[in-house]
Amino acid sequence: MSKEKQSFEASLKELEQIVKALESGDLPLEEAVKKYEEGIKFSQHCQNLLKEAESVLTKMMKNGEETDFELNNNEE
């Protein structure tokens, strides 16, 4: 599955495995560089998914219009 379609949880798990491999110190330099680059891509993908989720979760519907939840969280 491509990173662009992978869930946050799956991407985070891949990133954790990459970090463990890099921390082990057992990888040859070329492979470590490739893993690092792959890890950066997974990290960026996770950050993008978090930004999207934050955007959705910080909005609420009020009278059929989206408003910023943070500005109206005291109103009921």
Phi and psi in degrees as a GROMACS rama.xvg file:
@    title "Ramachandran Plot"
@    xaxis  label "Phi"
@    yaxis  label "Psi"
@TYPE xy
-73.2819  154.544  SER-2
-59.27  -34.395  LYS-3
-64.4427  -26.2443  GLU-4
-105.944  -1.97958  LYS-5
-79.0544  143.03  GLN-6
-67.6971  163.027  SER-7
-59.1056  -46.5041  PHE-8
-61.9918  -43.1996  GLU-9
-66.3288  -40.7764  ALA-10
-65.6912  -40.6273  SER-11
-64.8469  -39.8926  LEU-12
-62.7881  -43.3921  LYS-13
-60.1659  -44.0018  GLU-14
-62.4237  -41.9618  LEU-15
-62.1311  -39.7636  GLU-16
-65.6047  -38.5332  GLN-17
-64.4525  -44.0875  ILE-18
-61.0658  -44.3275  VAL-19
-60.2316  -43.2371  LYS-20
-62.8426  -42.2951  ALA-21
-68.1948  -38.6177  LEU-22
-69.0673  -24.6579  GLU-23
-64.6138  -29.52  SER-24
75.0184  8.13804  GLY-25
-92.5382  -3.86894  ASP-26
-85.7773  140.757  LEU-27
-63.1668  155.419  PRO-28
-53.8757  -47.902  LEU-29
-60.6093  -42.1044  GLU-30
-69.2695  -36.8111  GLU-31
-63.2023  -40.1081  ALA-32
-64.6906  -43.1038  VAL-33
-62.2011  -44.156  LYS-34
-62.8402  -40.5959  LYS-35
-61.1047  -46.5221  TYR-36
-62.1388  -41.5623  GLU-37
-63.9132  -40.5288  GLU-38
-62.1035  -39.3134  GLY-39
-60.836  -42.5572  ILE-40
-64.1695  -42.7337  LYS-41
-65.0346  -39.4834  PHE-42
-61.6864  -45.0729  SER-43
-64.0031  -39.9086  GLN-44
-62.5281  -45.207  HIS-45
-61.8871  -42.66  CYS-46
-62.0312  -41.0085  GLN-47
-63.9658  -42.5131  ASN-48
-64.6371  -38.197  LEU-49
-66.3211  -39.6652  LEU-50
-63.2411  -42.0425  LYS-51
-62.6773  -44.6435  GLU-52
-64.2164  -41.8961  ALA-53
-61.3181  -41.0003  GLU-54
-61.5667  -42.4749  SER-55
-68.4356  -43.4881  VAL-56
-75.9256  -18.7666  LEU-57
-92.9666  8.78418  THR-58
-113.406  148.116  LYS-59
-141.023  156.89  MET-60
-90.4565  132.592  MET-61
-140.021  118.117  LYS-62
54.3685  37.6072  ASN-63
79.0009  2.89556  GLY-64
-120.468  144.602  GLU-65
-76.0124  132.909  GLU-66
-132.771  158.298  THR-67
-68.7744  118.721  ASP-68
-57.7029  -41.0719  PHE-69
-61.0827  -32.1642  GLU-70
-77.3853  -20.4068  LEU-71
-120.749  15.7325  ASN-72
-70.9557  -11.7022  ASN-73
-93.5016  -10.0779  ASN-74
-88.2795  141.156  GLU-75
